[in-house]
Amino acid sequence: MKVKLMNEYAKLPTRGDVNSDLPQLSAGLDLYCPFNVRIPADSKKKIPLGVAVEIPHNHMGLLAPRSSMSNTPLRCANSVGIIDEDYRGELSIVYENVSCKDYEVARGDRIAQLIIVPIAIVDVEEAQTLSETERGDGGYGSTGK
């Protein structure tokens, strides 16, 4: 996948432990914060990630917080972002600081991950009926707790 660095502090995405000699099997590519960023208490901030990407054809990118972000007061404002294969702008992530204290993100911190997923492009057609299944229209909680 082609990656364009958008500023002098940007870093290429990495997979897994960058200090390991072992093969990297992590699903997500770690994305780094290119600047020191302060997120004021009880507010949201869009953080540019310093990279633009060329998603492979018939794929999409899922932009998600790294699991380590759960140890901070930051929550991703829209849970997961979808990066379409034709988007060429700089990736960014919006974090909400849910605490009553400002939070600092340091330049070089791994704050997000990009997961590349194959997709199917389907045609849509209106229908009056859909095929029957055992589940039917059972929604939230219908298959158990």
C-alpha positions in Angstrom: 0.0 0.0 0.0 1.3 3.4 -0.9 1.7 5.9 2.0 2.5 9.6 1.6 4.0 11.4 4.6 2.3 14.7 5.0 4.8 16.5 7.2 8.4 16.3 8.4 7.3 14.6 11.7 5.1 12.0 10.1 6.0 8.3 10.4 5.2 5.3 8.2 2.6 3.0 9.7 4.0 0.0 11.4 2.7 -3.5 12.3 3.1 -4.9 15.8 6.2 -4.5 17.9 8.6 -2.4 15.8 11.5 -3.7 18.0 10.9 -7.4 17.3 12.8 -9.6 14.8 9.8 -11.9 14.7 7.2 -11.9 11.8 4.5 -9.3 12.4 1.0 -10.8 12.5 -1.0 -7.9 13.8 -4.1 -7.1 11.8 -3.8 -3.3 12.3 -1.1 -0.9 11.1 -0.2 1.5 14.0 -0.5 5.2 13.2 1.5 7.8 15.0 0.7 11.3 16.3 3.1 13.6 14.4 2.7 16.6 16.9 2.3 17.2 20.6 -1.4 17.7 21.1 -3.4 18.9 24.1 -7.0 17.8 24.3 -8.9 20.0 26.8 -11.1 18.4 29.4 -14.5 17.5 28.3 -13.9 18.3 24.6 -13.2 16.8 21.2 -10.2 17.3 19.0 -9.4 16.1 15.5 -5.8 14.9 15.4 -4.2 14.7 12.0 -2.1 11.5 11.6 0.5 12.8 9.1 -0.2 10.2 6.4 -2.3 9.8 3.3 -2.8 6.3 1.9 -3.8 4.6 -1.3 -6.1 1.8 -0.2 -5.9 -1.2 -2.6 -8.8 -1.7 -5.1 -11.8 -3.5 -3.7 -10.7 -2.8 -0.1 -11.4 -0.2 2.6 -9.6 1.0 5.6 -11.0 0.8 9.1 -9.6 3.5 11.3 -9.8 2.6 15.0 -8.2 3.5 18.3 -5.4 1.2 19.5 -6.4 -1.0 22.5 -3.9 0.9 24.6 -6.0 4.0 24.3 -8.5 2.4 26.7 -5.9 3.3 29.4 -6.4 7.0 28.7 -9.5 9.3 29.2 -9.8 9.5 25.4 -12.6 7.9 23.4 -12.9 7.8 19.7 -15.8 10.2 18.8 -17.2 8.0 16.0 -16.0 4.6 17.2 -14.5 3.5 13.8 -13.8 5.5 10.7 -14.2 4.2 7.2 -11.5 5.1 4.6 -12.8 4.6 1.1 -10.3 3.4 -1.6 -10.6 6.7 -3.5 -9.8 9.0 -0.5 -6.4 10.6 -0.8 -6.4 13.2 2.0 -4.6 13.1 5.3 -6.0 10.6 7.8 -7.1 12.0 11.1 -8.9 10.7 14.1 -11.3 12.5 16.5 -10.8 11.9 20.2 -13.0 13.0 23.0 -11.5 13.7 26.4 -14.1 12.3 28.9 -12.2 13.5 32.0 -12.1 16.8 33.8 -8.4 17.3 33.2 -6.6 18.2 30.0 -4.8 15.3 28.3 -1.5 15.4 26.4 -0.7 13.2 23.4 3.0 13.3 22.6 4.6 13.4 19.2 5.4 9.8 18.2 2.7 8.2 20.3 0.8 5.4 18.6 -2.8 6.5 18.8 -4.7 4.7 16.1 -4.6 1.7 13.8 -5.6 1.2 10.2 -7.1 -2.2 9.2 -7.3 -3.0 5.5 -10.4 -5.1 4.7 -11.6 -6.5 1.4 -15.1 -5.4 0.4 -17.8 -6.6 -2.1 -19.3 -4.0 -4.3 -22.9 -5.0 -4.7 -25.9 -3.8 -6.8 -29.0 -2.7 -4.8 -32.5 -3.6 -6.0 -35.8 -2.8 -4.3 -37.8 -5.9 -3.2 -41.2 -6.5 -1.6 -40.1 -9.6 0.2 -36.8 -11.1 1.5 -35.9 -14.8 1.8 -37.0 -16.5 5.1 -34.4 -17.4 7.8 -34.7 -19.1 11.2 -33.8 -15.8 12.9 -36.2 -13.7 10.8 -36.5 -10.2 12.1 -35.2 -10.9 15.6 -33.0 -8.0 16.4 -31.0 -6.8 19.5 -30.6 -9.6 22.0 -32.6 -12.1 20.0 -29.8 -14.7 19.8 -29.1 -14.6 23.6 -27.1 -12.5 26.0 
